[in-house]
Amino acid sequence: MKEKLETIIVDDDILTLHYIRKIVKTSPIGGPIHTSENGKLAFDVLDNRKDEFDNILVFLDINMPVMDGWSFLDTLQNKDYKDKIQVVMVTSSTDPEDKAKSGKYPQVIGYLEKPVYPQVFTEIYNLFDKNIVITKNKGAIN
């Protein structure tokens, strides 16, 4: 049986945070769930817990105040725990350039356009192998 994944949902829309949290909670992903309203607050969680986690799945919005999704991904590249983070972009952006740009970050395993549906989270969980890591050569969610 697969382990439960620890998750951070990063979105400035409170309704989206609650919606995704509810879906993750009832999906096979399970595990501890943290929410942050911007990338800076997400790093507060990650930096304070960096020695306590093996892998974390981050659902990341692009457009947020304080620290947006791109700044989060840029900052992540300088963190010693960057290889323990898997990111699924969850955004209202339908811009093909945003989707292409997200693929340039090694931690990004997927790009989902809002609205997202509960079955998508089960599919994400099923992509993880027994070590709960998706590598680029195993494919990504698009």
Helices and strands as residue ranges (DSSP letters): E 6-10, H 14-26, E 33-36, H 39-49, E 56-60, H 69-76, G 82-84, E 85-91, H 96-102, E 108-113, H 118-127, G 136-138
